Amino acid sequence: MTNRQVLLIIAVFVVLTLGSFIWYIATWDSRKGTDQTTLIILPEILPPEAPALATGTML
């Protein structure tokens, strides 16, 4: 590959990346998804290799 081909591939990648980001921002609806909540479920029983700070035995 020549230097010109490599630069062309890099330029195409950058244009596609920026284009997809601009498309995402342009079509983003801030009201869509406001009723969704994110739920993180943490295990109540930690594995034995868990650090002492996580298990609460360090206090």
C-alpha positions in Angstrom: 0.0 0.0 0.0 1.2 3.4 -0.7 1.1 6.3 1.7 -1.8 7.9 -0.3 -3.9 4.7 0.1 -3.2 4.6 3.9 -4.2 8.2 4.3 -7.3 7.7 2.2 -8.4 4.7 4.5 -7.7 6.8 7.6 -9.7 9.7 6.1 -12.7 7.4 5.3 -12.6 6.0 8.8 -12.6 9.5 10.4 -15.4 10.7 8.1 -17.6 7.6 8.9 -16.9 8.0 12.6 -17.7 11.7 12.7 -20.7 11.2 10.4 -22.2 8.5 12.6 -21.7 10.7 15.7 -23.4 13.7 14.0 -26.3 11.4 12.9 -26.7 10.1 16.5 -26.8 13.7 17.9 -29.1 15.0 15.2 -31.6 12.2 15.7 -31.4 12.0 19.5 -34.7 12.6 21.3 -34.1 13.5 25.0 -37.7 12.7 25.9 -37.4 9.2 24.6 -36.3 7.0 27.5 -37.0 9.3 30.4 -39.3 6.7 31.9 -36.7 4.0 31.8 -34.7 3.4 35.0 -31.4 1.6 35.2 -31.3 -1.2 37.8 -28.1 -2.5 39.1 -28.4 -5.7 41.1 -25.4 -6.4 43.3 -24.9 -9.9 44.8 -25.6 -10.1 48.5 -23.1 -12.9 49.0 -19.6 -12.0 47.8 -17.1 -14.6 46.8 -14.4 -15.5 49.3 -11.7 -13.7 47.3 -13.6 -10.3 47.7 -11.5 -7.6 49.3 -12.0 -6.9 53.0 -13.3 -3.4 52.3 -16.1 -4.8 50.1 -17.2 -7.4 52.8 -17.2 -4.8 55.5 -14.9 -6.7 57.8 -12.3 -4.0 57.7 -14.3 -1.6 59.9 
